[in-house]
């Protein structure tokens, strides 16, 4: 378990610190904001599946996305409560596609699925704001996800996950089985 958590942390950190290569006019700028967000979201989903001990069970192909969302949501509920608290305080509007409410729905539907399966249709963006401790802001009328705080929040979430695993021997002993479950 510890090795896989270390890999997640290292992979996310590598994407987060990546800059454009020498010779590129943007060589000092970060170049993997989308990749960083996608990795964080995939790891949130995977660790949520462990917290659900390999579940929830899928019931046919139409349930796949909501089972994945339940996993995603579980990690946020157990390990990134600050993300949900901030999102609730903002009273985010319904998501553009499925018209669902909440920061968990925005992060999953618009940012995770939107970028994994194409490009978000919503008037949203992500960016960096290292001095801010907020996940969300509005810039030029567009809802903006702060990549810096998402990474810091996930890192705090890893620590909380480790605390939960320390109190639940089954999470530790069956971690690999749970994380690789269908």
Backbone torsions as a table, in degrees:
resi	resn	phi	psi	omega
1	UNK	NA	-48.8	-177.0
2	UNK	-59.9	-39.2	-179.8
3	UNK	-64.3	-43.7	-179.7
4	UNK	-67.3	-37.4	176.0
5	UNK	-65.7	-37.7	176.8
6	UNK	-64.5	-42.0	178.0
7	UNK	-60.8	-44.3	179.1
8	UNK	-59.1	-45.7	-179.6
9	UNK	-63.2	-43.8	-179.7
10	UNK	-67.5	-43.6	179.1
11	UNK	-61.7	-46.7	179.5
12	UNK	-63.3	-42.9	178.7
13	UNK	-62.2	-39.6	178.4
14	UNK	-62.9	-45.1	177.7
15	UNK	-65.0	-41.9	-177.4
16	UNK	-63.9	-39.2	-177.3
17	UNK	-86.1	-10.3	-175.2
18	UNK	-60.8	138.6	178.4
19	UNK	-125.8	160.2	176.9
20	UNK	-59.2	148.4	-176.1
21	UNK	-71.1	160.3	175.8
22	UNK	-54.0	140.1	-179.3
23	UNK	96.3	-22.1	176.4
24	UNK	-79.6	137.1	179.8
25	UNK	-59.6	-19.2	179.8
26	UNK	-102.8	26.3	-170.4
27	UNK	-54.3	-22.9	179.1
28	UNK	-93.4	-5.9	-177.3
29	UNK	-89.4	147.6	173.3
30	UNK	-67.0	145.7	-173.7
31	UNK	-122.3	0.3	-174.2
32	UNK	-128.0	41.6	177.9
33	UNK	-58.8	-44.5	-179.6
34	UNK	-66.8	-43.8	178.4
35	UNK	-62.8	-38.3	178.1
36	UNK	-62.8	-46.4	-179.5
37	UNK	-64.2	-43.4	-179.1
38	UNK	-63.2	-44.1	177.7
39	UNK	-61.0	-47.2	179.2
40	UNK	-56.9	-45.1	-178.5
41	UNK	-66.1	-39.5	178.4
42	UNK	-65.6	-39.0	178.1
43	UNK	-70.4	-35.4	174.6
44	UNK	-58.9	-46.0	179.6
45	UNK	-62.2	-47.3	-177.3
46	UNK	-63.2	-43.2	-179.0
47	UNK	-73.3	-28.8	172.8
48	UNK	-64.2	-36.6	176.9
49	UNK	-63.7	-37.7	176.8
50	UNK	-65.5	-44.4	179.4
51	UNK	-61.1	-30.7	176.3
52	UNK	-88.3	9.0	177.2
53	UNK	55.4	46.7	177.2
54	UNK	92.3	-6.7	-175.6
55	UNK	-98.7	-166.9	-3.7
56	UNK	-75.2	158.5	179.5
57	UNK	-65.0	141.1	177.1
58	UNK	-86.6	141.8	179.5
59	UNK	-121.4	76.2	179.2
60	UNK	88.5	165.5	-174.6
61	UNK	-63.7	-30.2	-178.4
62	UNK	-71.4	-18.7	-179.3
63	UNK	-88.7	-8.5	-174.4
64	UNK	-55.7	-51.3	-175.8
65	UNK	-62.8	-42.3	-178.7
66	UNK	-73.7	-28.5	173.3
67	UNK	-66.3	-42.8	176.2
68	UNK	-62.3	-41.0	178.6
69	UNK	-63.4	-40.5	179.0
70	UNK	-59.8	-37.6	177.5
71	UNK	-67.2	-47.5	179.0
72	UNK	-56.7	-48.6	-178.6
73	UNK	-63.7	-36.8	-178.1
74	UNK	-61.8	-43.3	178.5
75	UNK	-63.5	-43.4	178.8
76	UNK	-61.0	-43.0	-178.8
77	UNK	-65.6	-38.2	-175.3
78	UNK	-91.4	-31.4	-169.0
79	UNK	-123.3	-15.3	179.6
80	UNK	-132.5	50.9	-178.3
81	UNK	-58.6	-32.2	-180.0
82	UNK	-62.1	-34.4	176.7
83	UNK	-62.1	-47.5	-179.5
84	UNK	-67.1	-38.8	179.1
85	UNK	-62.5	-48.4	178.9
86	UNK	-62.3	-43.3	-179.4
87	UNK	-61.4	-42.0	179.1
88	UNK	-64.2	-39.9	-179.1
89	UNK	-65.6	-27.1	179.7
90	UNK	-79.8	-16.0	-174.9
91	UNK	50.2	59.0	179.8
92	UNK	-58.9	144.4	177.5
93	UNK	-69.8	169.6	175.4
94	UNK	-59.7	150.1	178.0
95	UNK	-62.6	150.5	-176.4
96	UNK	-63.7	-37.9	-175.3
97	UNK	-81.5	-64.0	-172.9
98	UNK	-96.6	-2.7	176.1
99	UNK	60.5	41.8	178.0
100	UNK	-102.4	152.5	-176.9
101	UNK	-101.8	152.5	171.9
102	UNK	112.1	151.3	177.7
103	UNK	-63.8	-33.6	177.7
104	UNK	-63.3	-40.4	178.2
105	UNK	-67.4	-41.2	178.3
106	UNK	-63.0	-48.2	-177.8
107	UNK	-63.2	-41.5	-177.8
108	UNK	-73.6	-56.1	-173.0
109	UNK	-71.4	-50.0	-170.6
110	UNK	-85.1	-46.7	-175.1
111	UNK	-87.4	-49.5	-179.2
112	UNK	-71.3	-63.1	-176.8
113	UNK	-68.2	-37.7	-179.6
114	UNK	-58.3	-42.9	-179.2
115	UNK	-85.6	-29.7	177.9
116	UNK	-70.0	-38.5	-173.7
117	UNK	-105.7	17.6	179.3
118	UNK	150.7	-122.9	179.0
119	UNK	-145.3	135.6	-176.1
120	UNK	-57.9	137.1	177.6
121	UNK	-84.8	-15.5	-176.9
122	UNK	-74.6	161.5	177.0
123	UNK	-84.3	70.7	-175.6
124	UNK	-129.9	168.6	174.2
125	UNK	-155.4	168.1	168.3
126	UNK	-129.5	154.9	-177.8
127	UNK	-163.3	-176.4	-178.2
128	UNK	-109.9	139.8	175.4
129	UNK	-153.4	76.9	-171.7
130	UNK	-61.1	-24.1	-178.7
131	UNK	-82.7	-15.4	-177.9
132	UNK	-88.3	140.6	174.8
133	UNK	-102.0	17.4	179.4
134	UNK	-101.6	142.5	175.6
135	UNK	-77.4	-36.3	-171.8
136	UNK	-119.6	150.2	169.6
137	UNK	-155.5	169.4	172.3
138	UNK	-113.1	125.6	176.4
139	UNK	-124.1	122.5	-178.6
140	UNK	51.7	39.5	177.9
141	UNK	77.1	5.0	-178.9
142	UNK	-109.0	133.1	175.2
143	UNK	-65.2	128.1	-174.4
144	UNK	-125.0	129.4	175.7
145	UNK	-92.9	126.9	179.4
146	UNK	-83.8	108.2	-178.5
147	UNK	-61.9	-36.8	-179.8
148	UNK	-59.8	-47.4	-178.6
149	UNK	-72.3	-32.4	175.9
150	UNK	-60.5	-44.4	178.9
151	UNK	-65.1	-46.4	178.9
152	UNK	-62.5	-41.1	178.7
153	UNK	-63.0	-41.0	177.3
154	UNK	-65.0	-40.7	178.3
155	UNK	-61.6	-41.2	174.9
156	UNK	-65.2	-36.0	178.3
157	UNK	-63.4	-37.9	176.3
158	UNK	-60.4	-43.3	178.9
159	UNK	-63.0	-41.5	178.2
160	UNK	-66.2	-39.9	176.4
161	UNK	-58.5	-44.5	178.9
162	UNK	-61.6	-38.6	176.7
163	UNK	-63.9	-41.8	178.5
164	UNK	-65.2	-42.1	179.4
165	UNK	-65.9	-32.0	178.8
166	UNK	-65.6	-28.9	-179.1
167	UNK	-95.8	-2.2	180.0
168	UNK	-131.5	95.1	-177.1
169	UNK	-56.3	-30.2	-179.8
170	UNK	-65.8	-36.5	177.2
171	UNK	-61.8	-40.3	179.6
172	UNK	-71.9	-49.7	-172.8
173	UNK	-72.0	-27.4	-177.7
174	UNK	-114.6	18.0	-177.4
175	UNK	-50.4	-53.3	-176.9
176	UNK	-61.3	-41.9	178.7
177	UNK	-62.2	-44.1	-178.4
178	UNK	-68.9	-41.0	-175.2
179	UNK	-73.5	-23.6	179.8
180	UNK	-99.6	1.8	-179.5
181	UNK	-62.9	149.6	177.0
182	UNK	-72.8	NA	NA
